[in-house]
Amino acid sequence: MRKILIFITLFLSHSAAIACSFAPGYDEFLPSPLYKNKNHPLAIPKASVESIKRGYDDGNGGSCSDAGIIKIKFGNENPVKATGYKLKIVSGTFGSHVIPDYEVMPPRYNPSENSMFFVWLDGSYNNQEKIDFVLQIIAVSPEGEESEPYNLKIQHAGGKSN
């Protein structure tokens, strides 16, 4: 029994670690009845693609080089700390697990940036497929009221990465 425990300990201490993880680039937004009767008028949100980073193979299986990241920057039409967003792909295709299907808001740890990022496993290939979809963005107030939608075209030509 002792030899088995020693073997397991040695095996675990000498195996390669796969340690790539990202904190979500957004927080969940929960409208609250505590905000009822407070006036938070909503403007149609404006957003732009701040950056798109594509994954690539750096030869290290434990790195995060194969992660793709889309960063979206929001305008200041609505209060940063009191506005959530419903996001939905309305044309084109993109990984269904990347865009959350619940209301989100920019992360609370850096509200002045007023941006969100979305991470996906882009693959460890150095030749990536193109990205081409339209993301519908609807602002949501703390009371649960919704703005008119804004459509953001998200594109990347693909091709050779890094």
N, C-alpha and C positions, 0 to 999 in steps of 0.2 A: 504494500500500500504506500509506503514511504517513497519508493522508487517512482511510482506513478505520479504522486504529487510533485516530486522534483522534476520529472519529465514535463508535466503540464506547466509548471512555473517557468522552466527554461524555454519551452516552446512559446509561451505567451510573451515573455520578455524579449524574444529575438524575432518576433514576426513584425512585418512592416505595418505601420499604422496608416490607416486611411482616415485623414482628419480634415475634411473640407465641409464647412457649414457656414451658412449666412443667417444673420438675424433678418427677419422680414423687413422689407423696406417701406412698411406702412403699418398703421395700427387699425384695429377694428373700431368702427364708429357705431355707437349705440345711441340712437335718439332717446331722449328721456322725457317722461311726463313732468319732471320738475321744471322744465323750460316752458311749459304751457303758458300762454298769454304773454309771453315775452316776444317782442317784435324782432325777428331776425329775417328781414327780407333777403331773398336770394337773387343774385344776378346770374345770367348764363355764365358758367365757368369758362375761362379761357385757359388753354394748356398748350404746351409745346414739348417736343421731344428734345430733352437736353443732351442725351447721349445714348448710343447703343454700342455696347461692347460685345464682341462675338467671342465664343470659346475657341480654343486651339489646343494642340497637343504640345506641352512643354517637356514631355518625356518623364514627368514625375506623376505617377498615378495617384499620389496623395495630395496633390495641389488642387487649387480651384481654377486652374487655367481653362478647363472645359465648360465653365459656367458662362452663360450669356446674361447680360444685364441691360434692361431698358430703364432709363431714368426719365421721368416726366416731371416737368416744372409747371406749377399752377400760377396763374396771375393772382392779383390781390383784390379781385372783385368781391370776394366773400371773406368773412372773418376766418383767419387761418385756424384758430383754436376751437371754432364752433361750427365747422362745416365738414361734412362727410361727403363721400362720392360713391355713386353706383357706377360700376364699370361693366361694359358689355361689348363684345366683339360683334359688330353689325354687318361687316362684310370682310371677305378674305378668311383665311384660317391661320390659327396660331395655337400652340399647345393649350389645351383646355384647362390644365392645372396651373397655368402661370397667372392668369388674371383672376382674382378672387371673385366669388359669386355672392359676396355679402358686402355691406357698406364699409368703406375704409376711409382713412384720413392720413395725412402726412404724419410721420412718426413724431411723437411728443418730445423726443430727446433733442430735436433741432427744428423747432417750428419756424424759425426765421427763413429757412431754406425753402419752405413750402413746396416740397417735391416728394415724390415716391419713386421707389425703384422695384422692379420685378425681375426675379432671378429664375433661370431655368437651365437644365442640363442641355447645353447647345451641342454637345458632342466633342470628342477629342480629335475631330478631323480638322485639317487645316484648310479645307475647302467647304465653306458653309453655304447652305441653300438660302435663297432670298427670303426676306420678311416683307409682307405686304398685307396689311389689314387696317380696318377703320375701327377705332375704339370710341364708343359712345360714352360720354361722361355727363352725369347728371349730379348737380350739387344737391345735398340733403341738409336741411336745417336741423337743429337740436329737437325741434317739435315734430320732425318727420316730413315737413313740407319739401317738395321737390321743384327744382328749376326746370326750365326748358333744356333739352339736350344740346350738347356740344360734341361735334364729331372731329376726332383727331386722327389724321392719316399717319400711320407708322410704317416706315419703309426702310429697308436696308438691302443693298444690291446683292449681298452674299459674296461668294467668291472666296479668294484666298484670305485667310486670317493671319495676322501678325507675320 
